[in-house]
Amino acid sequence: MPPKKQNEVSKKAIQKEAKQTKEDLTFGLKNKNKSKKVQEYVQSVTKQIDHKAQTLLNKDKPTQSAADVQKAQKEAERKEQQLALLRQTLKQPKLADGEDPKSVMCIHFQYGCCDKGDKCKYSHGVKVKVLTEQEIREEKLKKEVDKENQRLQELGFFSNDMGSLDKHRDMREQIMEFKARQLAQKYNRTYEETLQELQDKEAERVKTLNYSEKICDHFIAACRDGTIGFGWVCPNDKQFNHCQYRHWIPVDFQLFKKEDMDEDLDYEELEDMIERQRQAITQGTPVTAETFAIWKAKRVAKAKEEKDREDQLREQEGIFSGRQIFEKGLYRKDMEELDEGTADDDFMQKWKDEQKAKKEQEMQIERDEAARIEKENEEKEKEAQQEAKEEPQEEQM
């Protein structure tokens, strides 16, 4: 047992000192004087000393932040929900007539989700772990793989000249290259010929087999656990004598998941959220390069059609922009008519009349505004004169 620190005070000593302090401060007050003020004073002193003692006892305890408390609460709620779902899926065994329920093991207790405790009518005896079919199959495969690895080690298959396994190259090709080196050295043949012969045999064997571009889950798990190597045997190869998935990972493959910056259970990456919402869309045409090009062409054609229709309407009304006048050559026609002396002066006369009428209208507005202001000023003067007449009459009264 490590020695105590010199400044460390035991829990019993703090409690004893607090008790003695309370007795000293309230000596003769508890029983002799029954007044309300005295009793309130005794209770106040007792609470202060207890609070001080509790503070001394808790000062060395690690404090827990609000974020940690919230995280623990969320984790507990999540586990409780999982246990509730598990209880809904499990059913208690049926009892025969006259059978004692305590003689039957509680299925909820076996899976660790029974919430009745001692009140449960079934037995909570020795907990027996119940393996699922997947766990039984994995345990069996693990034993067979260990047995095969031991056999290969006894045969001397594991050798130092195999080198290290490159996870970013196909594992089957690397094992084939190693075998080719061994056979070439044993039978005094060239490495290239031996390797070509092994590759031809392997191509003939897998001619009728299907391969997938997906990476083997067992291979990824072995890479994460650090058990990958030339002696590793895929469980699919052991069980089916063939694994259709890839036994290599790309260079940019994320072998280990990144730790979430936010420990919140509801946290979701932005890319995952966008992909999830995109997958939820079941209506409409999927956006590809071809569909986008077709959509863009239709949109441009529609905009051009609307612009042509608008230009046609403006042309019928005789309204042209400067660019249209230049492109259509209308300015040449007007210049030729002016040069020949045959231009019609109605347009100019009409324009002059419009300008004159506009100017007269503006002048009329100015005259009306001046008349309105003059009328307001006259009314204000009359009101001022009327007020001036009424003030002397009030003074006389």
C-alpha positions as a Markdown table, in Angstrom:
| # | Residue | x | y | z |
|---|---|---|---|---|
| 1 | Met | 0.0 | 0.0 | 0.0 |
| 2 | Pro | 1.5 | 3.4 | -1.0 |
| 3 | Pro | 2.2 | 5.8 | 2.0 |
| 4 | Lys | -0.2 | 8.7 | 2.5 |
| 5 | Lys | 0.8 | 12.2 | 1.7 |
| 6 | Gln | 1.8 | 14.4 | 4.6 |
| 7 | Asn | -0.9 | 17.1 | 3.9 |
| 8 | Glu | -3.6 | 14.5 | 3.2 |
| 9 | Val | -6.4 | 14.4 | 5.8 |
| 10 | Ser | -8.5 | 11.3 | 6.3 |
| 11 | Lys | -12.3 | 11.3 | 6.0 |
| 12 | Lys | -12.9 | 10.3 | 9.6 |
| 13 | Ala | -10.7 | 13.2 | 10.9 |
| 14 | Ile | -12.7 | 15.8 | 8.9 |
| 15 | Gln | -16.0 | 14.4 | 10.1 |
| 16 | Lys | -14.8 | 14.3 | 13.7 |
| 17 | Glu | -13.6 | 17.9 | 13.5 |
| 18 | Ala | -16.9 | 19.0 | 12.0 |
| 19 | Lys | -18.8 | 17.3 | 14.8 |
| 20 | Gln | -16.7 | 18.8 | 17.5 |
| 21 | Thr | -17.1 | 22.3 | 15.9 |
| 22 | Lys | -20.9 | 22.0 | 15.8 |
| 23 | Glu | -20.9 | 21.0 | 19.5 |
| 24 | Asp | -18.7 | 23.9 | 20.5 |
| 25 | Leu | -20.8 | 26.5 | 18.6 |
| 26 | Thr | -24.2 | 25.2 | 19.7 |
| 27 | Phe | -23.2 | 24.2 | 23.3 |
| 28 | Gly | -26.2 | 24.7 | 25.6 |
| 29 | Leu | -28.5 | 26.0 | 22.9 |
| 30 | Lys | -30.2 | 22.9 | 21.5 |
| 31 | Asn | -32.2 | 21.8 | 24.6 |
| 32 | Lys | -32.2 | 24.7 | 27.1 |
| 33 | Asn | -33.7 | 27.5 | 24.9 |
| 34 | Lys | -36.6 | 26.5 | 22.7 |
| 35 | Ser | -37.1 | 29.8 | 21.0 |
| 36 | Lys | -37.5 | 30.0 | 17.3 |
| 37 | Lys | -34.5 | 32.3 | 16.7 |
| 38 | Val | -32.2 | 30.0 | 18.6 |
| 39 | Gln | -33.3 | 27.0 | 16.7 |
| 40 | Glu | -32.8 | 28.8 | 13.4 |
| 41 | Tyr | -29.3 | 29.8 | 14.5 |
| 42 | Val | -28.4 | 26.2 | 15.4 |
| 43 | Gln | -29.7 | 24.9 | 12.0 |
| 44 | Ser | -27.7 | 27.6 | 10.1 |
| 45 | Val | -24.5 | 26.8 | 11.9 |
| 46 | Thr | -25.0 | 23.0 | 11.3 |
| 47 | Lys | -25.6 | 23.5 | 7.6 |
| 48 | Gln | -22.5 | 25.7 | 7.2 |
| 49 | Ile | -20.2 | 23.3 | 9.0 |
| 50 | Asp | -21.6 | 20.3 | 7.0 |
| 51 | His | -21.2 | 22.2 | 3.8 |
| 52 | Lys | -17.6 | 23.0 | 4.6 |
| 53 | Ala | -16.8 | 19.4 | 5.6 |
| 54 | Gln | -18.4 | 18.1 | 2.4 |
| 55 | Thr | -16.3 | 20.6 | 0.3 |
| 56 | Leu | -13.1 | 19.3 | 2.0 |
| 57 | Leu | -14.1 | 15.7 | 1.2 |
| 58 | Asn | -14.9 | 16.4 | -2.4 |
| 59 | Lys | -11.9 | 18.7 | -3.3 |
| 60 | Asp | -9.8 | 15.8 | -4.4 |
| 61 | Lys | -12.5 | 14.1 | -6.5 |
| 62 | Pro | -12.3 | 14.7 | -10.2 |
| 63 | Thr | -15.0 | 17.1 | -11.5 |
| 64 | Gln | -17.1 | 16.0 | -14.4 |
| 65 | Ser | -17.9 | 18.6 | -17.1 |
| 66 | Ala | -21.4 | 19.2 | -18.4 |
| 67 | Ala | -20.5 | 17.8 | -21.8 |
| 68 | Asp | -19.4 | 14.5 | -20.2 |
| 69 | Val | -22.6 | 14.3 | -18.2 |
| 70 | Gln | -24.7 | 14.9 | -21.3 |
| 71 | Lys | -22.7 | 12.3 | -23.2 |
| 72 | Ala | -23.1 | 9.7 | -20.5 |
| 73 | Gln | -26.9 | 10.4 | -20.4 |
| 74 | Lys | -27.2 | 10.0 | -24.2 |
| 75 | Glu | -25.2 | 6.8 | -24.1 |
| 76 | Ala | -27.4 | 5.4 | -21.3 |
| 77 | Glu | -30.6 | 6.3 | -23.2 |
| 78 | Arg | -29.2 | 4.7 | -26.3 |
| 79 | Lys | -28.4 | 1.5 | -24.5 |
| 80 | Glu | -31.8 | 1.5 | -22.8 |
| 81 | Gln | -33.5 | 1.8 | -26.2 |
| 82 | Gln | -31.4 | -1.1 | -27.6 |
| 83 | Leu | -32.3 | -3.3 | -24.6 |
| 84 | Ala | -36.0 | -2.4 | -25.0 |
| 85 | Leu | -35.9 | -3.4 | -28.7 |
| 86 | Leu | -34.1 | -6.6 | -27.7 |
| 87 | Arg | -36.8 | -7.4 | -25.2 |
| 88 | Gln | -39.5 | -7.0 | -27.8 |
| 89 | Thr | -37.8 | -9.5 | -30.1 |
| 90 | Leu | -37.2 | -12.2 | -27.5 |
| 91 | Lys | -40.0 | -14.4 | -26.1 |
| 92 | Gln | -39.9 | -16.3 | -22.9 |
| 93 | Pro | -40.1 | -20.1 | -23.2 |
| 94 | Lys | -43.5 | -21.7 | -22.7 |
| 95 | Leu | -44.1 | -23.6 | -19.5 |
| 96 | Ala | -45.7 | -27.0 | -19.3 |
| 97 | Asp | -48.7 | -27.6 | -17.0 |
| 98 | Gly | -47.5 | -27.6 | -13.4 |
| 99 | Glu | -43.9 | -26.7 | -14.3 |
| 100 | Asp | -42.1 | -24.3 | -11.9 |
| 101 | Pro | -41.0 | -21.1 | -13.7 |
| 102 | Lys | -37.9 | -20.9 | -11.5 |
| 103 | Ser | -36.6 | -24.1 | -13.1 |
| 104 | Val | -36.5 | -22.4 | -16.5 |
| 105 | Met | -33.8 | -19.9 | -17.4 |
| 106 | Cys | -35.0 | -16.4 | -18.2 |
| 107 | Ile | -34.2 | -15.7 | -21.9 |
| 108 | His | -34.0 | -11.9 | -21.2 |
| 109 | Phe | -31.5 | -12.5 | -18.4 |
| 110 | Gln | -29.3 | -14.6 | -20.8 |
| 111 | Tyr | -29.1 | -11.7 | -23.2 |
| 112 | Gly | -28.6 | -9.2 | -20.4 |
| 113 | Cys | -31.8 | -7.2 | -21.0 |
| 114 | Cys | -34.1 | -8.3 | -18.2 |
| 115 | Asp | -35.5 | -5.3 | -16.3 |
| 116 | Lys | -37.6 | -7.2 | -13.6 |
| 117 | Gly | -34.7 | -8.2 | -11.4 |
| 118 | Asp | -35.7 | -10.3 | -8.4 |
| 119 | Lys | -39.4 | -9.9 | -9.3 |
| 120 | Cys | -38.9 | -12.0 | -12.5 |
| 121 | Lys | -40.8 | -15.3 | -12.3 |
| 122 | Tyr | -38.1 | -17.1 | -14.3 |
| 123 | Ser | -34.7 | -18.2 | -13.0 |
| 124 | His | -31.7 | -15.9 | -13.0 |
| 125 | Gly | -29.2 | -18.6 | -12.2 |
| 126 | Val | -25.8 | -19.0 | -13.9 |
| 127 | Lys | -25.6 | -16.8 | -17.0 |
| 128 | Val | -24.9 | -19.0 | -20.0 |
| 129 | Lys | -23.7 | -17.1 | -23.1 |
| 130 | Val | -25.9 | -17.9 | -26.1 |
| 131 | Leu | -24.0 | -17.8 | -29.4 |
| 132 | Thr | -25.7 | -16.7 | -32.6 |
| 133 | Glu | -25.3 | -18.7 | -35.8 |
| 134 | Gln | -22.9 | -16.2 | -37.1 |
| 135 | Glu | -20.7 | -16.3 | -34.0 |
| 136 | Ile | -20.7 | -20.1 | -34.1 |
| 137 | Arg | -19.7 | -20.1 | -37.8 |
| 138 | Glu | -16.9 | -17.5 | -37.1 |
| 139 | Glu | -15.6 | -19.5 | -34.1 |
| 140 | Lys | -15.5 | -22.7 | -36.3 |
| 141 | Leu | -13.7 | -20.9 | -39.1 |
| 142 | Lys | -11.2 | -19.4 | -36.6 |
| 143 | Lys | -10.3 | -22.8 | -35.3 |
| 144 | Glu | -9.8 | -24.2 | -38.9 |
| 145 | Val | -7.7 | -21.2 | -39.9 |
| 146 | Asp | -5.5 | -21.6 | -36.8 |
| 147 | Lys | -5.1 | -25.3 | -37.6 |
| 148 | Glu | -4.2 | -24.6 | -41.2 |
| 149 | Asn | -1.6 | -22.0 | -40.1 |
| 150 | Gln | 0.0 | -24.4 | -37.8 |
| 151 | Arg | 0.2 | -27.0 | -40.6 |
| 152 | Leu | 1.8 | -24.5 | -43.0 |
| 153 | Gln | 4.3 | -23.5 | -40.3 |
| 154 | Glu | 5.3 | -27.2 | -39.7 |
| 155 | Leu | 5.8 | -27.6 | -43.5 |
| 156 | Gly | 8.1 | -24.6 | -43.6 |
| 157 | Phe | 5.8 | -22.4 | -45.7 |
| 158 | Phe | 6.6 | -19.4 | -43.6 |
| 159 | Ser | 10.0 | -18.3 | -44.6 |
| 160 | Asn | 12.1 | -15.1 | -44.1 |
| 161 | Asp | 12.7 | -14.8 | -47.9 |
| 162 | Met | 9.0 | -14.1 | -48.5 |
| 163 | Gly | 9.5 | -10.5 | -47.7 |
| 164 | Ser | 6.8 | -8.2 | -46.4 |
| 165 | Leu | 3.3 | -8.2 | -47.9 |
| 166 | Asp | 2.2 | -5.2 | -49.9 |
| 167 | Lys | -1.5 | -4.5 | -49.0 |
| 168 | His | -1.8 | -2.3 | -52.1 |
| 169 | Arg | -1.1 | -5.2 | -54.5 |
| 170 | Asp | -3.1 | -8.3 | -55.1 |
| 171 | Met | -2.2 | -10.9 | -52.4 |
| 172 | Arg | -2.8 | -13.8 | -54.8 |
| 173 | Glu | -0.2 | -12.4 | -57.3 |
| 174 | Gln | 2.4 | -11.9 | -54.5 |
| 175 | Ile | 2.0 | -15.5 | -53.3 |
| 176 | Met | 2.2 | -16.7 | -56.9 |
| 177 | Glu | 5.5 | -14.8 | -57.3 |
| 178 | Phe | 6.9 | -16.3 | -54.2 |
| 179 | Lys | 6.0 | -19.8 | -55.3 |
| 180 | Ala | 7.6 | -19.1 | -58.7 |
| 181 | Arg | 10.9 | -18.2 | -57.0 |
| 182 | Gln | 10.8 | -21.3 | -54.9 |
| 183 | Leu | 10.0 | -23.6 | -57.9 |
| 184 | Ala | 12.6 | -21.9 | -60.1 |
| 185 | Gln | 15.3 | -22.4 | -57.5 |
| 186 | Lys | 14.3 | -26.0 | -56.8 |
| 187 | Tyr | 14.1 | -27.2 | -60.5 |
| 188 | Asn | 16.8 | -24.9 | -61.9 |
| 189 | Arg | 14.5 | -23.0 | -64.1 |
| 190 | Thr | 14.1 | -19.3 | -65.0 |
| 191 | Tyr | 11.8 | -17.3 | -62.8 |
| 192 | Glu | 9.9 | -15.8 | -65.8 |
| 193 | Glu | 9.0 | -19.2 | -67.3 |
| 194 | Thr | 7.8 | -20.6 | -63.9 |
| 195 | Leu | 5.7 | -17.5 | -63.1 |
| 196 | Gln | 4.1 | -17.6 | -66.6 |
| 197 | Glu | 3.2 | -21.3 | -66.1 |
| 198 | Leu | 1.6 | -20.6 | -62.7 |
| 199 | Gln | -0.3 | -17.7 | -64.1 |
| 200 | Asp | -1.7 | -19.8 | -67.0 |
| 201 | Lys | -2.8 | -22.5 | -64.6 |
| 202 | Glu | -4.5 | -20.0 | -62.4 |
| 203 | Ala | -6.2 | -18.4 | -65.4 |
| 204 | Glu | -7.5 | -21.8 | -66.5 |
| 205 | Arg | -8.8 | -22.5 | -63.0 |
| 206 | Val | -10.7 | -19.3 | -62.5 |
| 207 | Lys | -12.0 | -19.1 | -66.0 |
| 208 | Thr | -15.5 | -20.0 | -65.0 |
| 209 | Leu | -15.5 | -18.1 | -61.7 |
| 210 | Asn | -16.9 | -14.6 | -61.1 |
| 211 | Tyr | -14.9 | -11.9 | -59.4 |
| 212 | Ser | -16.2 | -8.7 | -57.8 |
| 213 | Glu | -14.6 | -5.3 | -57.5 |
| 214 | Lys | -15.6 | -5.1 | -53.9 |
| 215 | Ile | -12.8 | -5.5 | -51.3 |
| 216 | Cys | -13.0 | -8.6 | -49.1 |
| 217 | Asp | -14.3 | -7.8 | -45.6 |
| 218 | His | -12.1 | -10.4 | -44.1 |
| 219 | Phe | -9.1 | -8.9 | -45.8 |
| 220 | Ile | -10.0 | -5.4 | -44.4 |
| 221 | Ala | -10.5 | -6.8 | -40.9 |
| 222 | Ala | -7.1 | -8.6 | -41.0 |
| 223 | Cys | -5.4 | -5.4 | -42.1 |
| 224 | Arg | -7.0 | -3.5 | -39.3 |
| 225 | Asp | -6.1 | -6.2 | -36.7 |
| 226 | Gly | -2.5 | -6.4 | -38.0 |
| 227 | Thr | -2.8 | -10.1 | -38.7 |
| 228 | Ile | -2.4 | -9.8 | -42.5 |
| 229 | Gly | 0.6 | -11.7 | -43.9 |
| 230 | Phe | 1.6 | -14.4 | -46.4 |
| 231 | Gly | 0.3 | -17.0 | -44.0 |
| 232 | Trp | -3.1 | -15.5 | -43.8 |
| 233 | Val | -5.9 | -17.6 | -45.4 |
| 234 | Cys | -9.2 | -16.0 | -46.3 |
| 235 | Pro | -12.2 | -17.8 | -44.6 |
| 236 | Asn | -14.0 | -17.7 | -47.9 |
| 237 | Asp | -11.1 | -19.6 | -49.6 |
| 238 | Lys | -11.2 | -22.1 | -46.7 |
| 239 | Gln | -14.9 | -22.6 | -46.8 |
| 240 | Phe | -15.7 | -22.3 | -50.6 |
| 241 | Asn | -12.2 | -22.9 | -52.1 |
| 242 | His | -12.7 | -19.5 | -53.8 |
| 243 | Cys | -13.1 | -15.8 | -52.7 |
| 244 | Gln | -14.7 | -13.6 | -55.3 |
| 245 | Tyr | -13.7 | -10.3 | -53.7 |
| 246 | Arg | -10.4 | -8.4 | -54.0 |
| 247 | His | -7.5 | -9.1 | -51.7 |
| 248 | Trp | -5.9 | -5.6 | -51.9 |
| 249 | Ile | -6.8 | -2.1 | -51.0 |
| 250 | Pro | -6.3 | 1.2 | -52.9 |
| 251 | Val | -3.7 | 3.6 | -51.7 |
| 252 | Asp | -6.3 | 6.3 | -50.8 |
| 253 | Phe | -8.5 | 3.7 | -49.0 |
| 254 | Gln | -9.4 | 4.9 | -45.5 |
| 255 | Leu | -8.6 | 1.8 | -43.4 |
| 256 | Phe | -9.5 | 3.3 | -40.1 |
| 257 | Lys | -12.4 | 5.7 | -39.6 |
| 258 | Lys | -11.7 | 9.2 | -38.4 |
| 259 | Glu | -12.6 | 10.1 | -34.9 |
| 260 | Asp | -15.7 | 12.3 | -34.8 |
| 261 | Met | -14.9 | 15.9 | -33.9 |
| 262 | Asp | -18.3 | 16.0 | -32.2 |
| 263 | Glu | -19.1 | 13.2 | -29.8 |
| 264 | Asp | -22.8 | 13.7 | -30.2 |
| 265 | Leu | -24.6 | 10.5 | -31.2 |
| 266 | Asp | -26.8 | 12.4 | -33.7 |
| 267 | Tyr | -23.7 | 13.9 | -35.5 |
| 268 | Glu | -23.6 | 13.3 | -39.2 |
| 269 | Glu | -21.0 | 14.4 | -41.8 |
| 270 | Leu | -22.1 | 16.9 | -44.4 |
| 271 | Glu | -21.2 | 14.6 | -47.3 |
| 272 | Asp | -23.2 | 11.7 | -45.8 |
| 273 | Met | -26.2 | 13.9 | -45.2 |
| 274 | Ile | -26.2 | 15.1 | -48.8 |
| 275 | Glu | -25.8 | 11.6 | -50.1 |
| 276 | Arg | -28.6 | 10.3 | -47.9 |
| 277 | Gln | -30.9 | 13.1 | -49.0 |
| 278 | Arg | -30.0 | 12.5 | -52.7 |
| 279 | Gln | -30.7 | 8.8 | -52.3 |
| 280 | Ala | -34.1 | 9.6 | -50.8 |
| 281 | Ile | -35.2 | 11.3 | -54.0 |
| 282 | Thr | -37.2 | 8.7 | -55.9 |
| 283 | Gln | -38.9 | 11.0 | -58.5 |
| 284 | Gly | -37.4 | 12.7 | -61.5 |
| 285 | Thr | -34.7 | 11.9 | -64.0 |
| 286 | Pro | -31.2 | 11.1 | -62.6 |
| 287 | Val | -28.7 | 13.9 | -63.4 |
| 288 | Thr | -25.9 | 12.6 | -65.6 |
| 289 | Ala | -23.7 | 14.3 | -68.2 |
| 290 | Glu | -26.0 | 13.3 | -71.0 |
| 291 | Thr | -29.3 | 14.4 | -69.3 |
| 292 | Phe | -27.7 | 17.7 | -68.2 |
| 293 | Ala | -26.7 | 18.4 | -71.8 |
| 294 | Ile | -30.2 | 17.7 | -73.1 |
| 295 | Trp | -31.7 | 19.9 | -70.4 |
| 296 | Lys | -29.4 | 22.8 | -71.2 |
| 297 | Ala | -30.0 | 22.6 | -74.9 |
| 298 | Lys | -33.8 | 22.7 | -74.3 |
| 299 | Arg | -33.4 | 25.7 | -72.0 |
| 300 | Val | -31.3 | 27.6 | -74.5 |
| 301 | Ala | -33.7 | 26.9 | -77.3 |
| 302 | Lys | -36.7 | 28.0 | -75.2 |
| 303 | Ala | -34.9 | 31.3 | -74.2 |
| 304 | Lys | -34.1 | 32.0 | -77.8 |
| 305 | Glu | -37.7 | 31.4 | -78.9 |
| 306 | Glu | -39.0 | 33.8 | -76.3 |
| 307 | Lys | -36.5 | 36.5 | -77.3 |
| 308 | Asp | -37.5 | 36.1 | -81.0 |
| 309 | Arg | -41.2 | 36.4 | -80.1 |
| 310 | Glu | -40.5 | 39.5 | -78.1 |
| 311 | Asp | -38.5 | 41.1 | -80.9 |
| 312 | Gln | -41.2 | 40.3 | -83.4 |
| 313 | Leu | -43.8 | 42.1 | -81.3 |
| 314 | Arg | -41.6 | 45.1 | -80.9 |
| 315 | Glu | -40.9 | 45.2 | -84.6 |
| 316 | Gln | -44.7 | 45.1 | -85.4 |
| 317 | Glu | -45.1 | 48.1 | -83.1 |
| 318 | Gly | -42.2 | 49.9 | -84.8 |
| 319 | Ile | -39.9 | 49.9 | -81.7 |
| 320 | Phe | -36.3 | 49.1 | -82.5 |
| 321 | Ser | -33.2 | 49.2 | -80.4 |
| 322 | Gly | -30.0 | 50.8 | -81.7 |
| 323 | Arg | -28.4 | 47.5 | -82.4 |
| 324 | Gln | -31.5 | 46.3 | -84.4 |
| 325 | Ile | -31.4 | 49.5 | -86.4 |
| 326 | Phe | -27.7 | 49.0 | -87.2 |
| 327 | Glu | -28.1 | 45.3 | -88.0 |
| 328 | Lys | -31.1 | 45.7 | -90.2 |
| 329 | Gly | -29.6 | 48.8 | -92.0 |
| 330 | Leu | -32.6 | 51.0 | -91.3 |
| 331 | Tyr | -30.3 | 54.0 | -90.9 |
| 332 | Arg | -29.2 | 53.8 | -94.5 |
| 333 | Lys | -32.7 | 54.1 | -95.7 |
| 334 | Asp | -33.3 | 57.2 | -93.7 |
| 335 | Met | -30.1 | 58.7 | -94.9 |
| 336 | Glu | -30.9 | 58.0 | -98.5 |
| 337 | Glu | -34.4 | 59.6 | -98.2 |
| 338 | Leu | -32.8 | 62.7 | -96.6 |
| 339 | Asp | -30.2 | 62.9 | -99.4 |
| 340 | Glu | -32.9 | 62.5 | -102.1 |
| 341 | Gly | -35.1 | 65.2 | -100.5 |
| 342 | Thr | -38.1 | 62.8 | -100.3 |
| 343 | Ala | -38.1 | 62.2 | -96.5 |
| 344 | Asp | -41.4 | 62.7 | -94.8 |
| 345 | Asp | -41.5 | 65.6 | -92.3 |
| 346 | Asp | -44.5 | 64.2 | -90.5 |
| 347 | Phe | -42.3 | 62.4 | -88.0 |
| 348 | Met | -40.3 | 65.5 | -87.1 |
| 349 | Gln | -43.5 | 67.6 | -86.9 |
| 350 | Lys | -45.1 | 64.9 | -84.6 |
| 351 | Trp | -42.0 | 64.9 | -82.4 |
| 352 | Lys | -42.0 | 68.7 | -82.1 |
| 353 | Asp | -45.7 | 68.7 | -81.2 |
| 354 | Glu | -45.1 | 66.1 | -78.5 |
| 355 | Gln | -42.3 | 68.0 | -77.1 |
| 356 | Lys | -44.3 | 71.2 | -77.1 |
| 357 | Ala | -47.3 | 69.6 | -75.4 |
| 358 | Lys | -45.0 | 68.0 | -72.8 |
| 359 | Lys | -43.5 | 71.4 | -72.0 |
| 360 | Glu | -46.9 | 73.1 | -71.8 |
| 361 | Gln | -48.0 | 70.3 | -69.4 |
| 362 | Glu | -45.0 | 70.9 | -67.2 |
| 363 | Met | -45.6 | 74.6 | -67.1 |
| 364 | Gln | -49.3 | 74.1 | -66.2 |
| 365 | Ile | -48.2 | 71.9 | -63.3 |
| 366 | Glu | -45.8 | 74.6 | -62.1 |
| 367 | Arg | -48.6 | 77.2 | -62.3 |
| 368 | Asp | -51.0 | 75.1 | -60.4 |
| 369 | Glu | -48.4 | 74.4 | -57.7 |
| 370 | Ala | -47.7 | 78.2 | -57.4 |
| 371 | Ala | -51.4 | 79.0 | -57.1 |
| 372 | Arg | -51.8 | 76.3 | -54.4 |
| 373 | Ile | -48.9 | 77.7 | -52.3 |
| 374 | Glu | -50.2 | 81.3 | -52.7 |
| 375 | Lys | -53.7 | 80.2 | -51.5 |
| 376 | Glu | -52.2 | 78.5 | -48.5 |
| 377 | Asn | -50.2 | 81.6 | -47.6 |
| 378 | Glu | -53.3 | 83.8 | -47.8 |
| 379 | Glu | -55.2 | 81.4 | -45.5 |
| 380 | Lys | -52.4 | 81.5 | -43.0 |
| 381 | Glu | -52.3 | 85.3 | -43.0 |
| 382 | Lys | -56.1 | 85.4 | -42.4 |
| 383 | Glu | -55.7 | 83.1 | -39.4 |
| 384 | Ala | -52.9 | 85.2 | -38.0 |
| 385 | Gln | -55.0 | 88.4 | -38.3 |
| 386 | Gln | -58.0 | 86.7 | -36.7 |
| 387 | Glu | -55.9 | 85.5 | -33.7 |
| 388 | Ala | -54.4 | 89.0 | -33.4 |
| 389 | Lys | -58.0 | 90.5 | -33.1 |
| 390 | Glu | -59.1 | 87.9 | -30.5 |
| 391 | Glu | -56.1 | 88.5 | -28.1 |
| 392 | Pro | -57.1 | 92.1 | -27.0 |
| 393 | Gln | -60.7 | 91.1 | -26.4 |
| 394 | Glu | -59.5 | 88.3 | -24.0 |
| 395 | Glu | -57.3 | 90.8 | -22.1 |
| 396 | Gln | -60.2 | 93.3 | -21.6 |
| 397 | Met | -62.3 | 90.5 | -20.2 |
